[in-house]
Amino acid sequence: MKKDIILCGVGGQGILSIATIIGEAATEAGIYLKQAEVHGMSQRGGDVQSNLRLSTDPIWSDQIPTGETDVIISMEPMEALRYIAYLSPEGTIVTNNKPFINIPNYPDESALKSELEQLPNVQLDIEAIATELKSPKSANMVLLGMAAPYIEVLSVDQLRKAVSVIFARKGEAVVEANLKAFDRGVEASKK
């Protein structure tokens, strides 16, 4: 089994944390993982994108060919559309539905929403859920929870365990906040 994933968003939104957690789960599961170098601005506000390739068989390239991405996981809806040419016909977009307007010519929100709704997708206001959980910094974990059922080569439980491992050095309160956010995302993906 193989899953090709594009992670995207804006610098400072936690894309690297999502990649780290998926990488930890893949390593623990003993499956093959290739991650392309993260492209984009590492500073807050610039676009960020990374390819993740997971497989039970060896993977020879870390770049996902056009039209072969199984899941686009995006912290920002316009960023999801930026990589639409990479999405396979059977692929899914899992994205935040609230824009992070960081450029003066940001597209009209209703046009953006309309374009996303024409594609196979799961959308949710992840910031609202994280704020409701009193943990606004864990919005990326809500998104990872939403995406977890679509990753398939790793189970939801494997990803959940990796959240605990990655945040363990930050203390039990941070682990619990991120697990709650992850669980709410998983719950939301089932609706």
C-alpha positions, 0 to 999 in steps of 0.5 A: 500500500502507498499513500502520496501526500502533499502538506501545504499552508502558510509558514507558522501554521504547523505544517512541519509538526504534521510532517514530523508526526506522520514521519514518527508514525511511519518510522514506528510502523516500519514503513517506508517514508520519503519526504521532499525538502520543505519548499517555501518561506519558513518565516511566518506568512510565506507559503510552505509545501512538502511531499510525503510518500509512505509505502509498505514497499520501497520508494525510489523518489521523494517527489510526487508526480503530477496527478498522483497525490492521494491526499492534499492536507492544507492549513489554508484553502488557497494553498490546497488549490495551488497544488490541485494539478498534483491531485489524482482523480481519486484523491481527496483534499482535507483543508481548513475552510478559513483563509489566511489572507496574507497577500493583497490580491487574495482571491474572493472567498466565495469563489475559492469556496466554490472551486473547492466544493467542486473537488472531493474534499473535507473542509472545516473551520479548524481554528474555531474548533481549536479555540473552542478547545481552548488551544488555538495553537493546536489547529494543525492537530485538528487538521491532522485528525481530519486527514488521519482516516484518509492516510490509510497506510497508517492507522488513526491510532498510530498517528495518535500515538505519534502525537503523544511522542512528538509533544511529550517533551513539552509536558503532559498538558501540551500532549493532552491539548494536542490529543483532544484537538486530534480526536476532534478532527477525527470525529469531524471527518466522520460527519 
